[in-house]
Amino acid sequence: MSPAAIDEVCAVAIAEAFRGDGEILCNPIGTTPIIGGRLARATFEPDMVMTDTISVLAANTLPVGDPDAERLVEAWMPYRDIFDVVWSGRRHIVMGASQIDARGNQNLAAIGDWRKPKAQLLGLRGAPGNLVNHATTYWVPNHSTRTFVPEVDVVSGPGYDRVAGLSAAVRDNHEIRRVVSNLGVFDFANDEKRMQLVSVHPDVTVDQVVEATGFELIVGDEVGETRLPTDEELRLIREVIDPRGLRKAEFGG
């Protein structure tokens, strides 16, 4: 098996965010997150359920980007039913972030003043409801000072500072599990609830991550390297989940 590429390392890092979740709805959005979610379910988290990205819960491991792939249907999951799962908290979503700051505030709505933005993006979408009801992980394929910013222009998903003054019910359900970028893995597992560097990807240095981040990261004395995929994980990614290599597009491939 040839060595792991950066896209495969990132997919495994996203999969690791689901470790220990058990019987929840795994709901990653985007090609690399979907690969990570399906990989987690096919290996160490078999009790999770996932949709086919359309309307059914599928028992088998589906290839990404293939609407005609055979599905072993476990149950129907129309869009209206997603809200019941959201409110129950039994969901872990992976979302994107056009901007994210040190406290985990996420923006995918607009760049610049929201009254007259320089660029109109997706909007708030479901981010506010996600962040106050269940675990959320972010995937940022292009780590730079334009995405990791001192302050987001618009808050789509609230960070730890925004929810600090809200009710205990909201605070208890609010969890930003991980931030995975093309440079490393981050979390907020510290008393300050600020973003900290957990690991750097192979051939990436801590200095490179710090230079590409527009705010002060918490960096420990020893920062590990993001784990490499196992041979079985590589086989699943390359032959089962993404045989067409669609994941390469986010990495310039």
Residue frames relative to the residue before (quaternion, step in Angstrom):
aa qw qx qy qz dx dy dz
M 1.0000 0.0000 0.0000 0.0000 0.00 0.00 0.00
S 0.4354 -0.7088 0.4889 0.2627 3.60 -0.78 0.99
P 0.6468 -0.5440 0.3540 0.4004 3.61 -1.13 0.57
A 0.5906 -0.5925 0.4252 0.3454 3.55 -1.23 0.59
A 0.3290 -0.7112 0.5888 0.1981 3.54 -1.10 0.80
I 0.6918 -0.4911 0.3259 0.4172 3.57 -1.26 0.36
D 0.6231 0.5419 -0.3542 0.4390 3.62 1.01 -0.68
E 0.6651 0.4918 -0.2961 0.4776 3.58 1.08 -0.72
V 0.6058 0.5353 -0.3439 0.4776 3.58 1.10 -0.67
C 0.6661 0.4988 -0.2996 0.4666 3.60 0.95 -0.87
A 0.6315 0.5312 -0.3351 0.4547 3.58 0.99 -0.78
V 0.6590 0.4921 -0.3038 0.4808 3.58 1.00 -0.81
A 0.6242 0.5359 -0.3392 0.4563 3.61 1.02 -0.74
I 0.6459 0.4876 -0.3154 0.4956 3.58 1.05 -0.73
A 0.6140 0.5440 -0.3469 0.4547 3.59 0.98 -0.79
E 0.6520 0.5404 -0.3134 0.4298 3.58 0.94 -0.88
A 0.5791 0.5916 -0.3769 0.4154 3.59 1.14 -0.54
F 0.6868 0.4743 -0.2743 0.4775 3.60 1.20 -0.53
R 0.4400 0.7137 -0.4596 0.2930 3.60 1.22 -0.15
G 0.8061 0.2494 -0.2120 0.4929 3.56 -0.84 1.04
D 0.4941 0.6940 -0.4177 0.3159 3.60 1.23 -0.09
G 0.2470 -0.8090 0.5056 0.1698 3.61 1.06 -0.62
E 0.8274 -0.2414 0.1834 0.4728 3.56 -1.10 -0.78
I 0.3338 0.7039 -0.5512 0.2988 3.55 0.13 1.34
L 0.5044 -0.5650 0.5251 0.3882 3.53 -1.36 -0.04
C 0.2199 -0.7504 0.6153 0.1000 3.55 -0.66 1.18
N 0.0261 0.8523 -0.5133 0.0972 3.57 -0.38 1.24
P 0.0871 0.8168 -0.5636 0.0873 3.61 0.43 1.16
I 0.2231 -0.7715 0.5868 0.1033 3.56 -1.08 0.80
G 0.7328 0.3459 -0.2918 0.5081 3.57 -0.75 1.06
T 0.6749 -0.5522 0.3139 0.3756 3.55 -1.16 0.64
T 0.7165 0.4375 -0.2725 0.4701 3.61 0.67 -1.03
P 0.6514 0.4925 -0.3393 0.4669 3.65 0.89 -0.69
I 0.6341 0.5182 -0.3427 0.4604 3.61 0.97 -0.76
I 0.6251 0.5200 -0.3383 0.4737 3.59 0.98 -0.79
G 0.6613 0.5096 -0.3090 0.4556 3.59 0.91 -0.87
G 0.6679 0.5002 -0.3014 0.4614 3.58 0.93 -0.88
R 0.6816 0.4752 -0.2937 0.4726 3.58 0.89 -0.89
L 0.6120 0.5393 -0.3445 0.4647 3.56 1.13 -0.62
A 0.6440 0.5161 -0.3218 0.4641 3.60 0.93 -0.87
R 0.6818 0.4914 -0.2886 0.4587 3.57 0.92 -0.92
A 0.6899 0.4834 -0.2775 0.4618 3.58 1.04 -0.73
T 0.7464 0.3660 -0.2054 0.5165 3.60 1.25 -0.28
F 0.8840 0.0196 0.0198 0.4666 3.59 -0.14 -1.25
E 0.7484 0.3146 -0.2231 0.5397 3.65 1.20 -0.06
P 0.0175 0.8633 -0.5041 0.0161 3.62 0.62 1.07
D 0.6338 0.5592 -0.3403 0.4120 3.62 1.16 -0.36
M 0.5091 0.6268 -0.4367 0.3965 3.59 1.22 -0.15
V 0.2402 -0.7319 0.6093 0.1882 3.55 -1.26 0.42
M 0.0924 -0.7836 0.6133 0.0362 3.54 -1.18 0.65
T 0.4139 -0.6707 0.5471 0.2819 3.52 -1.15 0.58
D 0.5418 -0.5845 0.4848 0.3603 3.53 -1.33 0.14
T 0.5535 -0.6034 0.3303 0.4694 3.58 1.45 0.27
I 0.6947 0.4248 -0.2861 0.5051 3.59 1.27 0.10
S 0.8093 -0.2930 0.2282 0.4551 3.61 0.21 -1.17
V 0.7400 0.3694 -0.2438 0.5064 3.62 1.17 0.01
L 0.4023 -0.6305 0.5931 0.2981 3.53 -1.35 0.37
A 0.1564 -0.8139 0.5575 0.0489 3.56 -0.62 1.14
A 0.3968 -0.7357 0.5040 0.2173 3.56 -0.88 0.97
N 0.7070 0.4375 -0.2683 0.4866 3.58 1.09 -0.60
T 0.5445 -0.6051 0.4735 0.3365 3.55 -1.29 0.39
L 0.2023 -0.8265 0.5206 0.0703 3.54 -0.44 1.26
P 0.4482 -0.6438 0.5350 0.3138 3.59 -1.14 0.53
V 0.4899 -0.6597 0.4767 0.3124 3.58 -1.01 0.76
G 0.8429 0.2486 -0.1621 0.4489 3.53 -1.21 0.59
D 0.6346 0.4972 -0.3475 0.4788 3.57 1.17 0.44
P 0.1871 -0.8316 0.5125 0.1032 3.62 0.06 1.24
D 0.6858 0.4838 -0.2854 0.4628 3.59 1.19 -0.37
A 0.4093 0.7223 -0.4750 0.2919 3.60 1.25 0.03
E 0.5403 -0.6292 0.4509 0.3300 3.58 -1.03 0.77
R 0.1534 -0.7978 0.5809 0.0497 3.56 -0.89 0.99
L 0.2345 -0.7140 0.6391 0.1636 3.53 -1.05 0.84
V 0.2076 -0.8454 0.4845 0.0862 3.55 0.04 1.37
E 0.2349 -0.7660 0.5877 0.1130 3.56 -0.81 1.09
A 0.7745 -0.1545 0.1537 0.5939 3.57 0.96 -0.89
W 0.4992 -0.6101 0.5160 0.3351 3.52 -1.33 0.28
M 0.0374 -0.7880 0.6145 0.0055 3.55 -1.07 0.79
P 0.0421 -0.8111 0.5834 -0.0032 3.60 0.34 1.22
Y 0.7158 -0.4921 0.2890 0.4023 3.54 -1.24 0.52
R 0.6401 0.5478 -0.3437 0.4149 3.60 0.94 -0.80
D 0.6502 0.5288 -0.3215 0.4408 3.59 1.10 -0.65
I 0.5208 0.6381 -0.4152 0.3863 3.58 1.19 -0.43
F 0.6467 0.5455 -0.3325 0.4167 3.59 0.95 -0.82
D 0.6140 0.5374 -0.3526 0.4580 3.59 1.03 -0.67
V 0.6584 0.4938 -0.3056 0.4789 3.57 1.03 -0.80
V 0.6155 0.5520 -0.3418 0.4467 3.59 1.01 -0.82
W 0.7037 0.4702 -0.2844 0.4504 3.57 0.75 -1.04
S 0.6510 0.5246 -0.3230 0.4434 3.61 1.10 -0.64
G 0.4483 -0.7079 0.4400 0.3231 3.59 1.21 -0.43
R 0.5847 0.5959 -0.3734 0.4044 3.61 1.23 -0.08
R 0.5456 0.5673 -0.4012 0.4685 3.54 0.74 1.14
H 0.0655 -0.7502 0.6560 0.0513 3.55 -1.18 0.63
I 0.1030 -0.8201 0.5628 0.0067 3.54 -0.51 1.22
V 0.1934 -0.7147 0.6520 0.1634 3.54 -1.27 0.53
M 0.0596 -0.8047 0.5902 -0.0214 3.54 -0.65 1.19
G 0.4944 -0.6076 0.5194 0.3416 3.52 -1.33 0.14
A 0.1478 -0.7649 0.6160 0.1167 3.55 -1.33 0.06
S 0.3002 -0.7425 0.5720 0.1770 3.56 -0.68 1.09
Q 0.7548 0.0107 -0.0274 0.6553 3.54 1.28 -0.57
I 0.0371 0.7659 -0.6419 -0.0018 3.56 -1.22 0.55
D 0.2256 -0.7997 0.5433 0.1200 3.59 -0.99 0.75
A 0.7755 -0.4040 0.2404 0.4214 3.54 -1.35 0.09
R 0.7165 0.4248 -0.2477 0.4947 3.59 1.15 -0.56
G 0.6036 -0.6052 0.3413 0.3910 3.56 1.28 0.11
N 0.4000 0.6807 -0.5117 0.3389 3.61 1.18 0.28
Q 0.1673 -0.8105 0.5605 0.0310 3.55 -0.85 1.07
N 0.1205 -0.7779 0.6145 0.0522 3.54 -1.11 0.78
L 0.1350 0.7494 -0.6455 0.0601 3.52 -0.97 0.96
A 0.4888 0.6955 -0.3914 0.3524 3.55 1.29 0.49
A 0.7852 -0.2040 0.1995 0.5496 3.61 0.70 -1.04
I 0.3037 -0.7136 0.5987 0.2000 3.53 -1.27 0.51
G 0.7462 0.3042 -0.2666 0.5287 3.55 -0.75 1.09
D 0.7478 -0.3489 0.2897 0.4849 3.55 -1.31 -0.24
W 0.4691 -0.7114 0.4411 0.2815 3.59 -0.68 1.07
R 0.5912 0.5788 -0.3720 0.4209 3.61 1.18 -0.47
K 0.7761 -0.0087 0.0203 0.6302 3.58 1.15 -0.67
P 0.0646 -0.8643 0.4977 0.0327 3.59 0.51 1.16
K 0.5351 -0.5934 0.4953 0.3409 3.52 -1.27 0.48
A 0.7902 0.0196 0.0162 0.6124 3.54 1.12 -0.74
Q 0.2647 -0.7428 0.5955 0.1533 3.56 -0.90 0.98
L 0.1672 -0.8038 0.5669 0.0675 3.58 -0.73 1.08
L 0.8314 -0.2495 0.1541 0.4720 3.59 -1.12 -0.58
G 0.5052 -0.6013 0.4650 0.4087 3.58 1.02 -0.74
L 0.7098 -0.4338 0.3156 0.4564 3.57 -1.28 -0.10
R 0.1502 -0.8151 0.5370 0.1568 3.57 1.15 -0.69
G 0.7489 -0.3751 0.2713 0.4742 3.61 -0.96 -0.80
A 0.3282 0.8060 -0.4607 0.1746 3.57 1.27 0.07
P 0.6639 0.5014 -0.3530 0.4280 3.69 0.74 -0.82
G 0.6848 0.4811 -0.2885 0.4652 3.59 0.90 -0.89
N 0.6137 0.5492 -0.3482 0.4478 3.56 1.04 -0.75
L 0.7291 0.4891 -0.2558 0.4047 3.54 0.71 -1.11
V 0.7356 0.3880 -0.2498 0.4960 3.61 1.08 -0.49
N 0.7117 0.4528 -0.2644 0.4676 3.59 1.23 0.10
H 0.8271 -0.0168 0.0583 0.5587 3.62 0.98 -0.64
A 0.7089 -0.4555 0.3349 0.4217 3.54 -1.35 0.13
T 0.0692 -0.7789 0.6232 0.0110 3.53 -1.13 0.83
T 0.0933 -0.7533 0.6486 0.0567 3.54 -1.10 0.79
Y 0.2562 -0.7708 0.5647 0.1462 3.58 -1.10 0.67
W 0.1692 -0.7530 0.6300 0.0860 3.53 -1.15 0.79
V 0.0005 -0.7916 0.6080 -0.0607 3.57 -0.69 1.18
P 0.2227 -0.8389 0.4805 0.1260 3.62 -0.11 1.22
N 0.7607 0.2823 -0.1713 0.5589 3.61 1.21 -0.38
H 0.1254 -0.8299 0.5431 0.0257 3.55 0.11 1.35
S 0.2718 0.7418 -0.5728 0.2186 3.58 -0.61 1.16
T 0.6614 -0.4940 0.3780 0.4190 3.56 -1.31 0.11
R 0.5806 0.5588 -0.3844 0.4505 3.61 1.23 -0.11
T 0.7299 0.3804 -0.2312 0.5187 3.60 1.15 -0.50
F 0.7226 0.3058 -0.1989 0.5872 3.61 1.03 -0.74
V 0.0591 0.8677 -0.4738 0.1382 3.52 0.21 1.41
P 0.6261 -0.5460 0.3899 0.3973 3.62 -1.19 0.44
E 0.7888 -0.0469 0.0573 0.6102 3.59 1.05 -0.77
V 0.4061 -0.7147 0.5089 0.2554 3.58 -0.79 0.98
D 0.5458 -0.6362 0.4399 0.3223 3.57 -1.12 0.66
V 0.7714 0.0399 -0.0019 0.6351 3.58 1.08 -0.77
V 0.3192 -0.7391 0.5572 0.2033 3.58 -0.94 0.84
S 0.1361 -0.7683 0.6231 0.0547 3.55 -0.59 1.19
G 0.7822 0.1251 -0.0505 0.6082 3.55 0.82 -1.06
P 0.3813 -0.7611 0.4722 0.2288 3.62 -0.56 1.10
G 0.3607 -0.7268 0.5503 0.1970 3.53 -1.11 0.80
Y 0.7661 -0.3929 0.2540 0.4406 3.55 -1.32 -0.04
D 0.6356 0.5198 -0.3486 0.4520 3.63 1.02 -0.63
R 0.6613 0.5279 -0.3106 0.4331 3.59 1.02 -0.76
V 0.7420 0.3972 -0.2338 0.4868 3.59 1.00 -0.69
A 0.4407 0.7352 -0.4426 0.2633 3.61 1.24 -0.24
G 0.7555 0.3899 -0.2122 0.4818 3.59 1.01 -0.77
L 0.5419 0.6227 -0.4024 0.3957 3.58 1.26 0.10
S 0.7445 -0.4237 0.2741 0.4370 3.56 -1.31 0.05
A 0.6442 -0.5258 0.3915 0.3939 3.55 -1.25 0.44
A 0.6019 0.5705 -0.3589 0.4283 3.59 1.06 -0.71
V 0.6693 0.4731 -0.2939 0.4918 3.57 0.99 -0.83
R 0.6687 0.5082 -0.3099 0.4456 3.59 0.83 -0.96
D 0.6715 0.5144 -0.3072 0.4360 3.59 0.94 -0.83
N 0.7168 0.4393 -0.2480 0.4813 3.59 1.10 -0.65
H 0.5914 0.5869 -0.3543 0.4247 3.56 1.27 -0.36
E 0.2052 0.7694 -0.5818 0.1658 3.56 -0.66 1.12
I 0.1253 -0.7293 0.6685 0.0744 3.53 -0.84 1.06
R 0.2889 -0.8247 0.4637 0.1460 3.53 -0.08 1.35
R 0.7877 -0.1149 0.1395 0.5889 3.55 0.80 -1.07
V 0.1433 -0.6754 0.6984 0.1884 3.46 -1.47 0.18
V 0.0675 -0.7837 0.6173 0.0111 3.56 -0.77 1.07
S 0.0212 -0.7842 0.6201 -0.0013 3.56 -0.85 0.98
N 0.6693 -0.4867 0.3656 0.4260 3.56 -1.28 -0.05
L 0.6768 0.4665 -0.2958 0.4865 3.58 1.31 0.00
G 0.8191 -0.1452 0.1323 0.5390 3.59 0.99 -0.71
V 0.4717 -0.6299 0.5413 0.2962 3.50 -1.43 -0.24
F 0.0904 -0.8070 0.5834 -0.0179 3.56 -0.97 0.96
D 0.0040 0.7779 -0.6262 -0.0518 3.55 -1.27 0.38
F 0.4504 -0.6778 0.5197 0.2600 3.57 -1.35 -0.15
A 0.3572 0.7772 -0.4480 0.2601 3.56 1.24 0.50
N 0.5215 0.5758 -0.4576 0.4325 3.54 0.54 1.25
D 0.6861 -0.5147 0.3265 0.3972 3.57 -1.22 0.42
E 0.6769 0.4951 -0.2914 0.4603 3.60 1.10 -0.63
K 0.2675 -0.7740 0.5180 0.2472 3.60 1.24 -0.39
R 0.4319 0.6432 -0.4950 0.3933 3.51 0.88 1.09
M 0.6214 -0.5716 0.3814 0.3764 3.54 -1.16 0.57
Q 0.0326 -0.7913 0.6106 -0.0073 3.52 -0.93 0.97
L 0.4875 -0.6586 0.4981 0.2838 3.51 -1.20 0.67
V 0.2279 -0.7874 0.5642 0.0983 3.56 -0.70 1.14
S 0.7900 -0.1460 0.1307 0.5809 3.58 0.88 -0.95
V 0.3020 -0.7067 0.6019 0.2171 3.53 -1.27 0.42
H 0.5098 -0.6417 0.4761 0.3188 3.56 -1.11 0.65
P 0.6779 -0.4813 0.3465 0.4344 3.62 -1.16 0.38
D 0.8359 0.1653 -0.1791 0.4918 3.56 -1.07 0.95
V 0.5964 0.4957 -0.3813 0.5032 3.59 1.26 0.40
T 0.2587 -0.7691 0.5643 0.1519 3.60 -0.96 0.84
V 0.6354 -0.5112 0.4111 0.4072 3.54 -1.28 0.37
D 0.6370 0.5410 -0.3329 0.4367 3.59 0.95 -0.82
Q 0.6280 0.5294 -0.3382 0.4593 3.60 1.02 -0.72
V 0.6543 0.5022 -0.3134 0.4706 3.58 0.97 -0.83
V 0.6570 0.5122 -0.3119 0.4569 3.58 0.88 -0.93
E 0.6689 0.5080 -0.2981 0.4534 3.59 0.93 -0.89
A 0.7130 0.4488 -0.2493 0.4775 3.59 1.07 -0.70
T 0.6471 0.5082 -0.3056 0.4792 3.59 1.29 0.03
G 0.3698 -0.7885 0.4604 0.1718 3.57 -0.74 1.08
F 0.7240 0.2925 -0.2388 0.5773 3.59 1.24 0.34
E 0.6119 -0.5657 0.4006 0.3809 3.57 -1.26 0.25
L 0.2562 -0.7624 0.5816 0.1222 3.52 -0.66 1.16
I 0.4025 -0.6197 0.5907 0.3241 3.55 -1.26 0.36
V 0.0027 -0.7975 0.6002 -0.0619 3.55 -0.66 1.16
G 0.3387 -0.7615 0.5221 0.1813 3.57 -0.64 1.12
D 0.6857 -0.4761 0.3512 0.4239 3.54 -1.31 0.15
E 0.7858 0.1577 -0.0852 0.5919 3.56 1.09 -0.69
V 0.0596 -0.7832 0.6189 -0.0055 3.56 -0.64 1.17
G 0.3349 -0.7775 0.5020 0.1770 3.55 -0.67 1.11
E 0.5012 -0.6080 0.5142 0.3387 3.52 -1.37 -0.03
T 0.5506 -0.6075 0.4621 0.3379 3.56 -1.01 0.85
R 0.4880 -0.6979 0.4271 0.3039 3.57 -0.79 0.97
L 0.4645 -0.6681 0.5143 0.2708 3.52 -1.18 0.66
P 0.5697 -0.5723 0.4477 0.3841 3.60 -1.17 0.44
T 0.4632 -0.6246 0.5437 0.3158 3.54 -1.21 0.53
D 0.6704 -0.4733 0.3624 0.4418 3.57 -1.25 0.20
E 0.6552 0.5065 -0.3203 0.4599 3.58 0.99 -0.80
E 0.6394 0.5107 -0.3319 0.4693 3.60 0.99 -0.73
L 0.6374 0.5138 -0.3309 0.4693 3.58 0.99 -0.76
R 0.6345 0.5237 -0.3327 0.4609 3.58 0.98 -0.81
L 0.6665 0.5036 -0.3057 0.4569 3.57 0.89 -0.90
I 0.6554 0.5052 -0.3186 0.4622 3.58 0.91 -0.88
R 0.7718 0.4207 -0.2046 0.4306 3.56 0.69 -1.14
E 0.7957 0.3379 -0.1598 0.4766 3.57 0.98 -0.79
V 0.7740 0.3448 -0.1688 0.5035 3.59 1.10 -0.65
I 0.7921 0.3510 -0.1807 0.4655 3.57 0.61 -1.13
D 0.8212 0.0223 0.0112 0.5700 3.61 0.91 -0.80
P 0.0143 0.8459 -0.5326 0.0256 3.60 0.62 1.08
R 0.6711 0.4911 -0.3002 0.4672 3.61 1.17 -0.44
G 0.4491 -0.7334 0.4241 0.2836 3.60 1.28 0.02
L 0.2203 0.8121 -0.5159 0.1607 3.58 1.10 0.62
R 0.5626 0.6233 -0.3782 0.3898 3.60 1.16 -0.56
K 0.5808 0.6241 -0.3705 0.3686 3.60 1.11 -0.61
A 0.5676 0.6432 -0.3822 0.3435 3.59 1.10 -0.64
E 0.6707 0.5017 -0.3028 0.4548 3.60 1.04 -0.73
F 0.7256 0.4008 -0.2176 0.5152 3.57 1.28 -0.31
G 0.6233 -0.5811 0.3280 0.4077 3.54 1.21 0.49
G 0.5194 0.6594 -0.4058 0.3614 3.57 1.27 0.31
